[in-house]
């Protein structure tokens, strides 16, 4: 009987807890910000994703940036915020750590073509804020306003 309690407790931990990940605001040397167009919704998105087991945020950020944009993370510039509102991701309860990063466009080869349609740099004034996935418009506004948010 104790084994079933253990299994039930394990399932509750896996199913009823938020997923943790990172969202990146990739900044090119010319100041443009890189966005990726999602294949599932067609909306623009900041690159990022879910931490793998045993992975830290920096490693996850490097991996996700490379997979989704082909760009190399040079330096973490600053923490923009930690976002945990229940409705921020329509798929599940996601907690994301948003960070601004300096990137090197060493290649623009998208490694995750199943998820990403295209990658494009935008001037701050030309950001498609009305066509961004999840809460990425809010993350960008917080970045532009110089805020560090816990929400």
Secondary structure, DSSP 8 states (H G I E B T S, - for coil): -HHHHHHHHHHHHHHSS-EEEEEEEEE-TTS-EEEEEETTT--EE--EEE--TT--HHHHHHHHHHHHH--EEEEEEEEEEEE--GGGSSSS-EEEEEEEEEEE-S----S-TTTEEEEEEE-GGG--GGGBSTTHHHHHHHHHTT--EE-
